[in-house]
Amino acid sequence: MVYLAGMLILFFGLLVSIALHELGHFSFAKLFKVRTTQFMVGFGPTMWSKRKGETEYGVKWIPLGGYIRMIGMLPPRKGDAPGQVRRVSTGPWQGLIESARGAALEEVRPGDEDRVFYAKKWWQKLLIMFGGPAMNLLLSVMFFAILLMGIGTKQPQPVIHEVLACMVPASQSQVKDCPANATPTPAAKAGLKAGDRIVSFDGKKIDDYAQLQELIRRDGGKTVPMTVRRDGRDVRLTVPITRNQMYDLKDEKKIVNVGFLGITPASAIERQGPGAVASTMGDMTARTAGALLRMPQKMVGVWNAAFSDEERDPNGPIGVVGVSRIGGDVAASEKLSGTEKVSFFVMLLGSLNLAVGLFNLVPLLPLDGGHIAGALLEAVKKAFARIFRRPDPGYVDVAKALPVTYVMAIVLIVMGGLLIYADLVNPVKFTG
């Protein structure tokens, strides 16, 4: 039951995020008086719906996304009479484009000329389509603010959790036992003990572990005075800081030769300020954008994991099923406290909303970014027309990009199906 509850928490958390994404689009569409006929969470057959005014609100059976239906998403060809499409085709793609135009224009009723999406100003179209991803990005900021400022996260403290017995380079950090004739660490030589709080290092007052870590790494090869608080009293020591091969703090794959003391820090739950939220969002955005750029490569790994015994990459793409299963694993974990479980759910929902928001900004149809790109192109064309005193070029004909849209739609369906299958047969497992 606990496992099921964890799955449902994340599942419904995703559904609410999807609904709010669509609400972002819907709010601006209503603001700019675009006729919106549907507001749906999910795809496929309708589970439940209710009509209010001109809009049908509902939930569909396949919870893999959502949509709002605005009339006039595809414009008529320039030169066509309003509400009519010329049935002229010079090839299969052109035929599909004209069929799509016709289907889109069938929804346009007399009197809707000013309520179609394509006729709106470029900045209005931009806001309508950016409203969805913007909602996900705002949700992400909100979740990380709750996590960092409200709940707090484990932060390393300038308190010794463990004194390492011997010098081991980063490349051999997995070795648990000290090799024969290994050199003792400076901390072991100096007599530092677990529970010691380091209050000063090399004459500088220590307020946090990050400051201490930076000073230790800087002072390799030097002998420095230290003061630690042990059992309520201050103990002064002199410690020779050696040099060792350690992982770089900014690049975890890079090994550098820096100062080394030989301690691991204790940690404690700390609430942080708005600066930490901004810093975390910046770091997470860069990481997520990099992951999106590597998506094709990562999907190869998902394929291999789904159809062979290859281990699933925990940092690779995960579908709705996989995310829900992780939620179940977290809820059922006996290693985590209640606060840690809540923190994990909040962090995961923040990360998922960030990923959804950035993914939808990819400038390809049928993603929101494709329409955003069309609106920006329209703005550029209109600006050039004004500068060079040319006639207004009008709207950008996004229907011409439909061949790419169809290909992208097929790719997204295949990716979604592959992720669901991989999440079922070889899921990413929570091991914390």
JOJO-V959051 format. One record per residue. N is the residue number from 1. OMEGA is omega in whole degrees, 0 to 359 (NA if undefined). BURIAL is + if it has 16 or more other ideal C-beta (glycine too) atoms within 10 Angstrom, else -. Layout:
<<N & OMEGA & BURIAL> <N & OMEGA & BURIAL>>
This chain:
<<1 & 179 & -> <2 & 179 & -> <3 & 180 & -> <4 & 179 & -> <5 & 178 & -> <6 & 177 & +> <7 & 183 & +> <8 & 178 & -> <9 & 181 & +> <10 & 180 & +> <11 & 181 & +> <12 & 173 & -> <13 & 177 & +> <14 & 179 & +> <15 & 178 & +> <16 & 178 & -> <17 & 178 & +> <18 & 180 & +> <19 & 180 & +> <20 & 174 & +> <21 & 180 & +> <22 & 177 & +> <23 & 176 & +> <24 & 175 & +> <25 & 188 & +> <26 & 183 & +> <27 & 180 & -> <28 & 177 & +> <29 & 178 & +> <30 & 180 & -> <31 & 183 & -> <32 & 171 & +> <33 & 171 & -> <34 & 180 & +> <35 & 183 & +> <36 & 188 & +> <37 & 181 & -> <38 & 171 & +> <39 & 188 & +> <40 & 171 & +> <41 & 184 & +> <42 & 179 & +> <43 & 176 & -> <44 & 180 & -> <45 & 182 & -> <46 & 176 & -> <47 & 182 & -> <48 & 175 & -> <49 & 178 & -> <50 & 180 & -> <51 & 175 & -> <52 & 185 & -> <53 & 182 & -> <54 & 186 & -> <55 & 173 & +> <56 & 179 & +> <57 & 182 & +> <58 & 177 & +> <59 & 180 & -> <60 & 192 & +> <61 & 184 & -> <62 & 188 & -> <63 & 182 & +> <64 & 180 & +> <65 & 179 & +> <66 & 180 & +> <67 & 164 & +> <68 & 180 & +> <69 & 176 & -> <70 & 180 & +> <71 & 177 & +> <72 & 176 & +> <73 & 176 & +> <74 & 182 & +> <75 & 170 & +> <76 & 175 & +> <77 & 180 & -> <78 & 183 & -> <79 & 177 & -> <80 & 175 & -> <81 & 181 & -> <82 & 178 & -> <83 & 180 & -> <84 & 177 & -> <85 & 178 & +> <86 & 180 & -> <87 & 180 & -> <88 & 182 & -> <89 & 178 & -> <90 & 181 & -> <91 & 183 & -> <92 & 180 & -> <93 & 179 & -> <94 & 178 & -> <95 & 178 & -> <96 & 180 & +> <97 & 182 & +> <98 & 176 & +> <99 & 179 & -> <100 & 177 & +> <101 & 182 & +> <102 & 180 & -> <103 & 180 & -> <104 & 183 & +> <105 & 178 & +> <106 & 180 & -> <107 & 183 & -> <108 & 181 & +> <109 & 174 & -> <110 & 182 & -> <111 & 180 & -> <112 & 187 & -> <113 & 181 & -> <114 & 183 & -> <115 & 178 & +> <116 & 184 & +> <117 & 188 & +> <118 & 183 & +> <119 & 181 & +> <120 & 178 & +> <121 & 186 & -> <122 & 183 & +> <123 & 176 & -> <124 & 177 & +> <125 & 179 & +> <126 & 181 & +> <127 & 179 & +> <128 & 185 & +> <129 & 178 & +> <130 & 183 & +> <131 & 180 & +> <132 & 177 & +> <133 & 179 & +> <134 & 178 & +> <135 & 178 & +> <136 & 180 & +> <137 & 177 & +> <138 & 177 & -> <139 & 179 & +> <140 & 178 & +> <141 & 181 & +> <142 & 181 & -> <143 & 180 & +> <144 & 176 & +> <145 & 177 & +> <146 & 182 & +> <147 & 188 & +> <148 & 185 & +> <149 & 183 & -> <150 & 182 & -> <151 & 185 & -> <152 & 180 & -> <153 & 177 & +> <154 & 180 & -> <155 & 178 & +> <156 & 182 & +> <157 & 175 & +> <158 & 180 & +> <159 & 184 & +> <160 & 174 & +> <161 & 181 & -> <162 & 173 & -> <163 & 180 & +> <164 & 186 & +> <165 & 187 & -> <166 & 180 & -> <167 & 177 & +> <168 & 179 & +> <169 & 183 & -> <170 & 181 & -> <171 & 180 & -> <172 & 186 & -> <173 & 179 & -> <174 & 180 & -> <175 & 184 & -> <176 & 183 & -> <177 & 179 & -> <178 & 176 & -> <179 & 180 & -> <180 & 178 & -> <181 & 179 & -> <182 & 180 & -> <183 & 177 & -> <184 & 178 & +> <185 & 176 & +> <186 & 180 & +> <187 & 179 & +> <188 & 179 & +> <189 & 185 & -> <190 & 179 & +> <191 & 176 & -> <192 & 184 & +> <193 & 174 & -> <194 & 182 & -> <195 & 177 & -> <196 & 173 & +> <197 & 181 & -> <198 & 185 & +> <199 & 175 & -> <200 & 180 & +> <201 & 180 & +> <202 & 177 & +> <203 & 183 & -> <204 & 178 & -> <205 & 183 & -> <206 & 180 & +> <207 & 180 & -> <208 & 186 & -> <209 & 181 & +> <210 & 178 & -> <211 & 180 & -> <212 & 181 & +> <213 & 179 & +> <214 & 180 & -> <215 & 179 & +> <216 & 182 & +> <217 & 180 & +> <218 & 191 & -> <219 & 177 & +> <220 & 181 & +> <221 & 181 & -> <222 & 172 & -> <223 & 189 & -> <224 & 175 & +> <225 & 178 & -> <226 & 172 & +> <227 & 178 & +> <228 & 176 & +> <229 & 184 & +> <230 & 179 & -> <231 & 175 & -> <232 & 178 & -> <233 & 181 & -> <234 & 178 & -> <235 & 181 & -> <236 & 182 & -> <237 & 171 & -> <238 & 188 & -> <239 & 175 & +> <240 & 181 & -> <241 & 179 & +> <242 & 176 & +> <243 & 182 & -> <244 & 176 & +> <245 & 183 & +> <246 & 176 & +> <247 & 179 & -> <248 & 183 & -> <249 & 181 & -> <250 & 179 & -> <251 & 187 & -> <252 & 179 & -> <253 & 184 & -> <254 & 178 & -> <255 & 181 & -> <256 & 178 & -> <257 & 187 & -> <258 & 177 & +> <259 & 187 & +> <260 & 179 & +> <261 & 178 & +> <262 & 177 & +> <263 & 168 & +> <264 & 186 & -> <265 & 168 & +> <266 & 180 & +> <267 & 179 & -> <268 & 178 & -> <269 & 179 & -> <270 & 171 & -> <271 & 182 & -> <272 & 185 & +> <273 & 180 & -> <274 & 179 & -> <275 & 178 & -> <276 & 177 & +> <277 & 179 & +> <278 & 180 & -> <279 & 180 & -> <280 & 180 & +> <281 & 178 & +> <282 & 180 & -> <283 & 181 & -> <284 & 179 & +> <285 & 179 & -> <286 & 180 & -> <287 & 182 & -> <288 & 178 & +> <289 & 176 & -> <290 & 179 & -> <291 & 178 & +> <292 & 178 & -> <293 & 180 & -> <294 & 184 & -> <295 & 180 & -> <296 & 179 & -> <297 & 181 & -> <298 & 180 & +> <299 & 174 & +> <300 & 178 & -> <301 & 177 & +> <302 & 178 & +> <303 & 181 & -> <304 & 179 & +> <305 & 182 & +> <306 & 188 & +> <307 & 175 & -> <308 & 180 & -> <309 & 181 & -> <310 & 182 & -> <311 & 179 & -> <312 & 180 & +> <313 & 181 & -> <314 & 178 & -> <315 & 180 & -> <316 & 180 & +> <317 & 178 & +> <318 & 179 & +> <319 & 181 & +> <320 & 181 & +> <321 & 181 & +> <322 & 179 & +> <323 & 179 & +> <324 & 179 & +> <325 & 176 & +> <326 & 176 & +> <327 & 177 & +> <328 & 179 & +> <329 & 181 & +> <330 & 181 & +> <331 & 183 & +> <332 & 183 & +> <333 & 177 & +> <334 & 181 & -> <335 & 184 & -> <336 & 173 & +> <337 & 178 & -> <338 & 180 & -> <339 & 179 & -> <340 & 178 & +> <341 & 178 & +> <342 & 179 & +> <343 & 181 & +> <344 & 179 & +> <345 & 180 & +> <346 & 180 & +> <347 & 182 & +> <348 & 178 & +> <349 & 176 & +> <350 & 180 & +> <351 & 181 & +> <352 & 179 & +> <353 & 177 & +> <354 & 181 & +> <355 & 180 & +> <356 & 180 & +> <357 & 181 & +> <358 & 180 & +> <359 & 180 & +> <360 & 177 & +> <361 & 175 & +> <362 & 189 & +> <363 & 177 & -> <364 & 172 & -> <365 & 11 & +> <366 & 179 & +> <367 & 180 & +> <368 & 181 & +> <369 & 177 & +> <370 & 178 & +> <371 & 177 & +> <372 & 177 & +> <373 & 178 & +> <374 & 179 & +> <375 & 179 & +> <376 & 177 & +> <377 & 177 & -> <378 & 179 & +> <379 & 180 & +> <380 & 181 & -> <381 & 179 & +> <382 & 179 & +> <383 & 178 & -> <384 & 180 & -> <385 & 179 & -> <386 & 182 & -> <387 & 184 & -> <388 & 175 & -> <389 & 177 & -> <390 & 178 & -> <391 & 178 & -> <392 & 182 & -> <393 & 180 & -> <394 & 184 & -> <395 & 173 & +> <396 & 183 & +> <397 & 181 & +> <398 & 179 & +> <399 & 180 & +> <400 & 179 & -> <401 & 183 & +> <402 & 176 & +> <403 & 177 & -> <404 & 180 & -> <405 & 181 & +> <406 & 179 & +> <407 & 180 & -> <408 & 179 & +> <409 & 178 & -> <410 & 179 & -> <411 & 181 & -> <412 & 178 & +> <413 & 179 & -> <414 & 178 & -> <415 & 180 & +> <416 & 178 & -> <417 & 179 & -> <418 & 180 & +> <419 & 179 & +> <420 & 180 & +> <421 & 180 & +> <422 & 179 & +> <423 & 179 & +> <424 & 187 & -> <425 & 181 & -> <426 & 187 & +> <427 & 169 & +> <428 & 185 & +> <429 & 176 & -> <430 & 184 & +> <431 & 184 & -> <432 & NA & ->>
